[in-house]
């Protein structure tokens, strides 16, 4: 199966349960990461009429839309597969409410209600003809968390006849995230709140607020990967605790993906045994990486207090040093104990030093590495400076959520446009032309007057489209350098190629964060101040516009002048690799070299 989203995972689970050997080829995030966690079957017919009973409406759907997939499958197949999907989801550990026989209403992140098929059991729901079963509801936001707007939810619920109150959870455990708006997202919040000590603090806070209300509604920022933490939390709060999805990435959608993926892996499936897709297996490391991040968070302040003895600056240095030393030791153990599970007969074996030497000799890999640093530097600097820009240039920190949402909508459209554009033009041409256009737009943004909010919204939307247009192209270019390396040197280095690219990607992120700190500190930025001096204002504008512009311009120039793996050339490479032409040439060359060496030895 190509694709590890809902369709690919369900297909893989069904085949694995039937005893078939199967693999899912997948990379990056699926659409589930951006979903509400609820699933629709059939909520409206093409004529706009609402559907109460999805299976009973299949005949009407076939009459109005005979080419709809359900119509082509046939009534009986849809009925059978819908019921089978419900059972499969249950076997995967998902606690969902609903039935294919009858739609129900779920509360949306805005507090309105919409029809759906299946919903997580922690989401507030009601029957189609019934109101919500609570008279008094507390809507609890999280202080400083902009991806959930409790007043919008409360207003919508009030219009439905429910008495609502609004409160904010302060939770000091979130202060570290709160101080960095770019990290203050539902996923990171859940990783902190799922820790046992922090969960008890959350329980105490919710019970304090659970006075004279029938239920509490809060953003879905708990129960990241397992329902145990969520169920424990809900069982300890005095009134029903209900969750609403937030802006993506969505905890509810990610948990759905995680449980389906875990079910597939438990059945013996692999993500994938194909050597050209081996990099996808890196996703296994994120489970322990998440646990390591949680552990380092928990240990940091005790280490600071123990080492610093009152001197926090020295304590943080010592704490970071200890964690860094532990990380080095664990990485060494990981490397020493990791074994290849798949025999790859006929592949040339070499030492780590030889692989590093060969990958550095790959001129196109070096170019893509440089492009990766430049593009991640552009997006990390602009993203890191966005909150400062909205606060001090647009003059209203409350519009940050909408500003970021506008950028994300542009990202979605850019992702969708990548394939048709690269079908029409060579991906390298699309890449460098898009980077050039991004550079021009970023420079133009520098001259937008302070307070021209509508203009900046338009700019950030267009930039969101264009930047996300080049991102999937860049990952394809990374893969192309692996094929080029094998074609040129006779040695395929998939793993170390992608590992090296990921390294330079992380390097770009680090440089971006450091650059923001350096420029703001040099300009005299005052944390928490209502206004900033003119040098700081100019630095913020430059970070948001000119620095990304320089990165995009260099990317366009390098890709146009130095990157040679255009579509006709890469197609030729792939064909020769598939036909074994280059492999035979390399083998012949190696045999001749061996013969010459033996001849010299005999002489």
N, C-alpha and C positions, 0 to 999 in steps of 0.2 A: 504494500500500500504506500503510495506517495502522498505524504501529508499526515501529520499527527494531530489533527483537530478532532472534532466530534465524530465526523463520518469515518475517518481513518481509524480512530481508536475503537469505535463500536464494531467496525468491520473486523479489525484484528482480534478483538475479544471473541467475537462470534466464531471466527475461524479456528482460533486456538482452543476454544471450548469443544469444538467438533473434532479436535485431534490433528488439525492441519499445522504444518510447520510454516510460519509466516514471519515477515519482518515489516516494520514500518520505517520508512525513510522520512526523516523530519529534521528540521533545523529551526531554531529560534522560537518565538512565541506563536501560539495558535490563536484563532479568533475567540476561543474560550476565555483567554486572558482579558478580553475586552467585553465580555458578556455579563449579564445580570445574574447568571446562575440558573435562571428559569428557561424552560424549553417550550416552544410553541408547536402545535400540530396543525391546526386550522382555526383561525380566529375570525376571518372575514372572507367572504366570497368576492369574486372579481367585480360584482356590481356594487360592492360596498356594504352589503348587509352583514350584520354581525352573526356569528355562528355560536350557538350554545352547545350543540352536540356534534363534535367533529365527524364522527363516523357516520352519523345520520345525514350529514350534509355532503357526503362524497358524491352522491348522484347529482345533486344540484351543481357541484363543482364540475363534474364531467360534462354536464350540459352547457355550462358557461365557458369552460376552458378545456376543450378536449385534448389539448397538447400539454396540459399541466402534468408533471411527473406522477402525481397521484392517479390522474385519469389514465395515464399510460400503463401504470402498474396494475390497475384494476381494484375494485372495491375489496374483494376478499384478501388480496395481498396486503393492502394497507391496514386492514383490520388485524391481520395476523402479525404483521411486523410491529405495529404500534403496541400491541399487548406484549410481544416478545421484548421490545425495547424497554418497557417498564420493568419487566422481570430482570433483564440484564443489568439495568441501572441499579436495581435493588441488590443484586448479587455483588455489585462493585462497591457496595458500602454507602451508597448515596441515600440519604433520608429525604425523600421528595413527597410532596402532597399533590394530589390530583389524579385524574383518570382520563383515558382517551374517550370514555363515554360522555364526559361532561366537562366543559371548560369551567374555570373559576376566575375570580378577580384577585390580582395581587397589587399591593401598593408600590408605586414607582418611587425613584429617588426624589421626585418633586411632590410626593404626597397624593397624587392622583391614582386612579385605579385603572388597570387594563386587563383584558382577558388573556388567559394563557392556559397551557396544558399541565405542566409540572413546575412546581416551585420548591426551593429549599424550605424545610419545615420551620426555619427560624424567620422567614419572611412573612409579614402580616398579609393574610388572605381572607377572602369571604366567598360565599356562594354568589352566583350571578344576580340573584334576586334578593340578596340580603345585605344589610349594612355591616360595617365592621363591628365586632362584638364587644367593643369597649366604649364607655361613655366619657371617661377622662383619661387622657394620654399625655405623658411627658415626652417631649422630643429633646433628646440629649445630644448636643454637638460636642466636639472636642476643641478646646481653646486653641486657636491658631490654625485649625485644620480647614482649608478652603475648599476641599473637594466634596463637602457636604454642607448644605445650607438648611439648618433646622427651621428657620423662619418660613421658608417656602413650603416645607412639609407641613408645618403647623397651620399655615393659612389654608392649605388645601384640605386638611383634615377638618378644620373649623367649618369650611363650606359644606362638609358632609354631615354637620350636626354634632361633631365631637368636640368636647371641651378640651382645649390643649394648653399646655404650659411648655416653656422653653427653658433649658438650662445648659450650661457648658461644663464639661468635665475638665478639670485642671490637670490632674495627674502629673506630678513632678517627674515621674519616670520618663516622660516624653520630652523633657526640656531640651535634651541634646538634639533630638530631631527637630523640635520646634525652632531652635536657633538657626537651622539650615532649611529654609523653605523648599529647596529643590529635593530634599530627602524626606520631607514631611508628607508622605503618601500612605495610603491605606495599607499597602503591603508591609512597609517598614514599621508602621504602627503595630500591626498584628504580630510581627516578630517580637516586639517588645512586650506587648500586653499578654501574649501567650505564655510568658515566663511565669512560673508558679507564684513568686513573690509579688510580681506586678499584678497578677490576676487578683490576688487577695485585696490589693489596694483598689482595684477597679470595682470589686464586689462591695467593699465598704462604701465607696463613693456612690454607687448606684442605689444601695439600700438607704443611704442618707437622703437621696432625692426621691425615693419611692414612697412619698407621703401623700395620701389622699389622691392617688392615681390608680387606674386599673391596669396600666401597662406602660412600659418604657420602650421607646423606639430610638435606636442609635445607629450610626454608620457601621457597616460591616467591616470592622477593623480588628476582629478576633477570629480564632479558629482557622489559621492560615492553611494548614495542610491536613489537619486531623480534626474530627468533630469532637474528640474527647475534651479538649480545652473549652470549647464552646458549651458543650452539654454540662460540664462542671460549673461553668459560670452561670448558666441559666438556672441550674438547680439551686444555686445559693442566693439568688436575688429574690426578694419577697414577692414581686409581681412578675407577670410574663415579660420576658426580655425579647424584643424583636429587632431584626436587623434590616437595613436597606442598603442596596449596593451603592457604591460611590463612583466618581469618575474613574475610568480605567487607569492602570490595571486594577481589575476587580478581584477582591479576595474570594468572593463567592464563585466567580468564574474560574479562578485559578485552582480552587479546591476541587471543583468538578473535574478539571483537567487532571489534577494530581491523582485523584482516586481512580479514574478510568485508566490512567497510565500505569498505576500500581497494579491494578487488576490484570492488565495485559502482561506486564512483566512477571507477575506471579504465575501466569499460565505458561511461562517458558518462552515468550516471544522476545526478540531482540530488536534493538533500534540501530543499526542494521549490521549485518555481517559483510556487506560490500566494502572492500578496501577504500573505494573512492568516497564513501560516506562515513568512514570511521570517525571523523571528527564529531559526528552527531552524538557519539557515545559520551562526549564530555559532559553532557547534561546530567549524567549520573552523579557527578561530583557536587552538584548544587545542594543535595540533601545535607551532606556533611559540611559543606561550606556555610550553609545557613546556620547549622548548629554551632560551628566555630564562631560565626559572627555574634550569635547570641551569647556564647560563653565569654568572648572578649569584652562584650558590653557589660556583662555582669561583673567581671573581674576587674575592670578598669579602675573604678573609684576605690575599692579596697586596696588595690596596688598603689594608687596615688597616695592614699592616707598612710599606708605602711611605709612606703619608701620616702615620701616627702616629709613626714613628721611635722606637718604644718606648712611646709613650703610646697604649694600646689604646682608651681612651674617645674621644680625639680622632680616632684612626684610624677607628673605626666611624662617627663622625659624618661624616668626610670621605668614607669609602667609600660610605655611603648617599647622600650628596649627589651624588657622581659618577654612581652608578647611576640616581638620580632624574633627573638632567639628561639622561642617555642615553635614559631612558624617555620623557621629554617630546619629545625630538627624534624618536625612532622613531614615537611616536604621531602627531606632526605629519606625518611622511612617509607613514605608513599612511593617514591621512585624505586627504592631498593626492593620493595615487596610486590610491585605491580608486574604481572605476567601477561603476555599475549595469550588470549584464549583461542585464537583462530590460527590454524597453521596456514601459512601463505607460501606454499612450496614454489620454488623457482625465483623468489624475490632475492635480490642481492642483499646480503647482510653486511652491516658496517658498524663501526663504533659511533658513539655519540659525537665524538670530535669530528669524525669524517662527515657525519650527517650535517653538523653545523657548518663545516667548511663548504659542503656542496650546496647548502641552501643559501649561504651568503654569496656564493658564486652565481646564483640565479639572478641575473640582472633585473628581470621583470618582477621577481619577488621583492627585491630591494625597492623598486619604484612603487609597488603597491603598498609596501610598508610605510613609505614616506607619505603617500596619499592618505593612508589610514590615519596617521598622526595629524595631518593637516585638517582632515574633515572632522575628526573627533574633537580636535582643538577648537574648531569653529563652533560646533554645536554645544560643547561643554562651557565655553566662555560665554556664549550668548545665553544659554540656559541658566548658568550660574548668576549672570548679571540681570536676569529678567525681573526678579523681585525688586532689586534696587531701581531698575529702570521704571517699572510701574509705579513704585512709591514716590520717587523724587522727580521723574521726568513727566510721566502722565499725571502725577499728583494725586492718585487715588489707589491705595493698596487694595481696596475692596474689589477692583476690577481684575485683579490678578487671575482669579479662576477663569473668568471669561476670556482673558487674553491668552492664557495657556490652552483653554479649550479650542479657541480659534486656531491656534497653531497645530493642535492635535488633529482637528478636522482636516486641515491642510495636509498633514502627514498621511491620513487615510487615503485621501484622493491621490496624493503622489505615489503611494504604493500601488494603487490600482492602475495608474497610468504608466508604470514602468514597463510592463510587458508589451502593451500595444506600441509604445514608442520604440522599444528595442526590436520589435518585429518589423517596424517600418524603417528604422535607421540602425546602423552599427552602434552597439552599446557604448563603444569608446567615444564615438562622436557625440552621442547623447550625453555622456558623462561630462566631457570637457565643456561642451556648449552650456550645459546646465550650471556647471560651476562658474563659468564666466558670467552668466546672467545673475547668479547669486551674488557675485562680487559687485556687479553694477548696482543691484538693488540695495545691497548693504551700504554702499557708499551714498546712494541717494537718501537712505534713512538718516544719515548723519546730518543732513540739511533740513530735515523736517522740524518745524518750530516746536518748542516745548508746549505741551498741552493740546497738540493736534491729535487727539485720541482716535478719531475715526480713521484718519489717514494711516496711523500706526497699526490699527487693527487690520486694515487692508494689506499693508506691507507684511505683517507677520503671518497672515494667511497664505499669501503667495510664496513667501519664503518657506513656510511649512510644506507646501506642495512640492517645491523644487528640491528642497533638501532630502525629503523622503523618496523622491524620485531617484536620486543618485545612490542612496544607501544600498538597496538590493543589487544594483549594478556593481557596486564596489565589492560585495561579497562574491558575486559571480567571477569578478576579475581575480579574486584571491584563488578560487578554484582553478581558473585558467592557468595561473602560474605553476600550479602543481603539475598539470598536464605538460606545460612547457618544459618544466624541469626534467620530467621523465623523457620527453622527446629529445631534449638536448643532451642529457647526461646518462640516460639509460637507467635512472634510479628514481623510483617514486617515493616521495617524502611527504605524504599527506599530513601525518600527525604533526611532525616538527614544523611544517610550513604554516599550518593554522595556529599552532602553539606560538610560533614567533610572531605571527600577525596579531594574535590576541595580546601578546606582550606589548607590542608597540601601541596597540589600542589603549591599554591601561596606562601606558606612558603618556599618551596624549591627554587622557583624563586627568592625570596627576599634574601635567604642565598647565592645563586649563585652570584647575583649582588654584594652583600656585600663582599664576599670572593675575587672577582676580585679586587675590590677597595682596600681592606686591603693589599693584597699581592703586588700589584703594588706600592702602597704608601710606604709600608715597604721596598721595594727594591730600592726606589728612582727614580721611573718613572718620566720622564720629558715630559709633554704634548707638542706635536708638534715638538719635537726634531728629527733631521734626524737620529741620532744614540742614543743608550741607553747603560748604563753601564752593566757590565757582570752580576751583580745580577738581574737586570731587565730582561735581556735576559733569564736567567735561570728561573725566575719566570713565564715569558710568556710561555716558553716551558712546565714547570710543570703544569700550568693552563690548557694547551691544551692537555696534555697527562696523567700525573700522578694523578691529582685530579679526572678526569673522571675514570681512571683505578681503583682507590680505591673505588669509588661509585659502579662501575660495579661488582667488586669483592665481596663487601659486599652484593649486591643484589643477586648474584648467591648463596652465602653461606646461606643467610636467606631463599631464596626460596627453596633451596634443603633440608635444615634441618627443617624449621619451618612451611612452608606452606603446608597444608594437603589436600586442596580441589582439588585432582587430578580427572581425568575424571571419573573413575568408582565410586568414592565417590560422586561426584556432580551429576552424573546420578541417583544414588540411592536417593539422597536428593530430586531431582526434581520429581522423580516418587512418593515418599512418600508424598510430598506436593500435587501433582496432585490427588492422591488417597484419600487424607484427613487423612492418617494414623496418622501423627504426630499431626495434629490438634485435632483429637479425643483423642490422648494420653494426650495432654496438657489440653484439656477440662476436661478429667477424673481426672487428677491430681489436677486441680483447684477446681473441685467439691468436691473431697476428703478433700482438705485443708479447704474449706468452712465448710464442715460437721464437721471436727475436731474442728474448731474454735467455732462453735455453741454448740458442745458437751461440750467443756470446759466452755463456758459461762453458760450453763444450770446447770453444776455441781457447 
